[in-house]
Amino acid sequence: MTTATTDLNFFQVKRGLFSWIFSIDHKRIGLLYLYSLMTFFLVGVTLGVLMRLELLNPGKDIMEAQTYNQVFTLHGVIMIFLFIIPSIPAVFGNFFLPIMLGTDDVSFPRLNLLSWWIYIIGSIMALSTLVFGDGPADTGWTFYVPFSVNTTTNVTMSVLAAFVLGFSSILTGLNFIVTIHRLRAPGMSFMKMPLFAWSLYATSWIQLLATPIIGITLMMIVAERFFGVGLFDPSIGGDPILYQHLFWIYSHPAVYIMALPAFGIISELLPTFSQRTIFGYTAIAFSSLAIAFVGYFVWGHHMFTSGMSGTGRIVFSIMTFLVAIPTAIKVFNWVATLYKGSINVQPPLLYALAFIFLFSIGGLSGLVLGALATDIHLHDTYFVVGHFHYVMFGGTGFAFFGALHYWFPKIWGKMYNITVANIAFVIFFIGFNVLYFPMLVVGLMGMPRRYYDYLPEFHIPNMISTFGSWILVTGLLLMLGNLVAGLFNGKKTGRNPWNSISLEWQTPSPPPLANFDKLPELPEGGPYNYKND
Amino acid sequence: MEHATGLVLPNSGHNRDAEASKMGMWLFLFTELLLFGGLFLVYMVYRMLNAEAFLLASFELNIALGTINTVVLLVSSMTIAMAITAIQKGDRKTSVLLLYVTVALSLVFMVIKFFEWSAKINYGYFPGMEVYQNLPAGESLFFFLYFFMTSLHALHVIIGAVFIAVVIYRTNKGFVTAEKYTLTENAGLYWHLVDLIWIFLFPLLYLIH
């Protein structure tokens, strides 16, 4: 250890590219994830905008049907496996979990670096499908058999990429669980942990216990493509539906890998910006575990039209409705936290409020899909596309950007332009709704998803939706531009610009390498009770 | 760990924490169980769909060799457990010797496996071969699962053996001692998992009635 470097922050202790890409400091690894994630996110956004452009008018606008199939598959693979699954845990979990627990790193710092490298390798594999052979997979991100076995596009590489990325996800989850068990500050019991740590704990267990299933399933697709055994082929005794079961046994819990950390973010934002402790701490903490638990038993609701017994469908439908209970517990507690709070309207709070609004639309439209009768009508329509973009982008996406605005001054010690951030938020929010709400409508009208063409009667909602994509991108670019400008020219901030009442704001911004300049003290009465002068 | 600032955290992530290492290993074993769990699920469904065919196909496997391999792995689990006890008592020499025996047993397992696989491939039961393609419905699935499950297990045997080799190296270098033997314990945990998976594979593939 070097000496006499007391007031250097973690940016200053070492410099140079190698001090970053081989760093075992959890804060640097979090930022490595942030930079790589945002790059892939922008690639995914570009693909999404191109798809919307193609759908501006019926018939061919800018790409062929086959290209469109590949674009929506790559959009899905990038957004799911490269962006949204790692997003909040890998960036903000890595950066803030140890700080929130009052420690200086995760339990296995080198494993943490390894998982970033695995993530990068997986990402390169996923993107490499663009440049060789017949191009990216055209199966949709679900890789359903038998098409994923027959198509000549680069399914094998996409599937292997998803397998490798799964490894990274498992290692991060494993690291977080052990960290939460072993490295909490003296005196910090489980019930005194910040709620973000609780949500990461629940998420990590899902990552750990669900991801191996997709791993082995994807390996079976690879084996199938190499040896052509017809593993899911009924003529040799196989069962094509079994693939769907195996896929969703992972991929439905994965939805909660994406959503739970977002819930954790909201539980951090609301106490800070309403200046009071969270309402219903215990209920929020345990509802995360409840969602993680129930989430394992609802995968069948993706397959109501694939052929399943009546009993099976009813059970899966009831279980699906059960998920709404812990989710609603969270929403009501959040709203109760705001009640009689001293509300300070700042960009992060706007994102949190938008989250609650958009996620509620997403969640309620989810109930429509979870009900058996309505699902038959809506299955594989644009209603589904609208629903999961409301949940994933309107939910996790907004929470991610809310967290970015919230912790920006803590990470870099500088403040972005608040007014511009507010304007960008409004444009972003409007663009989001103009883009995705028409999808719910056009889905109800019966427009199927995953086609590059549609009937003339769907024209107007599709046009509106495409206009929305332009508004959304404008807001997004303004938001990111404002943040980057803040990075270079932002005003310096102190420890606690938001006057927050939680632990991570007690340390200097940016934090020193050891995270704290004095031993962290725990306040009376839970994690949201730090007094500020 | 002491940082540049002079701040000493009792709960530093850079402290040596044997409990954390073991917990990490256990969590990793959970993921391994689920990895094979997915395969067991596929096996269960396909066996229910093709009960007769699985039974017929399983007669092609060599129960004698399977039994020998089961004994080999069980003994190797015992030797690594003894190696842990030895290092706990500070007997480095015995510990290393027992670890060598464990690696040797893993090689015996792999050699026997090699002969079993070659016999099946000679008959043409490997996926894609002519005999395999003409097998009745269900039987080909059995052989696919046989090769898939046993080769995935064999991969774990190899990884486990390499892991134990690392432990031998670290023990000889003096990094593993009577006070610091988590590495040996973790290798033991992993090796027991490899053993345990085989304990399930053996009856599922060889001993069907």
Interface residues (C-beta under 8 A of the other chain):
Chain A: M1 T2 T3 T5 T6 L8 V13 H26 P98 L101 G102 T103 D104 D105 V106 S107 F108 P109 L111 I170 L174 N175 I177 V178 T179 H181 R182 L183 R184 A185 P186 L208 L209 A210 T211 P212 I213 G215 I216 T217 M219 M220 A223 F227 G228 V229 G230 L231 S235 I236 G237 G238 D239 L242 L246 I249 P512 L513 A514 F516 D517 K518 L519
Chain B: M1 E2 H3 A4 T5 G6 L7 L9 P10 N11 S12 G13 H14 D17 E19 A20 M23 G24 L27 F28 F30 T31 E32 L34 L35 F36 G37 G38 L39 L41 V42 V45 Y46 L49 N50 A53 P127 G128 Y132 A137 G138 S140 L141 F144 F148 L152
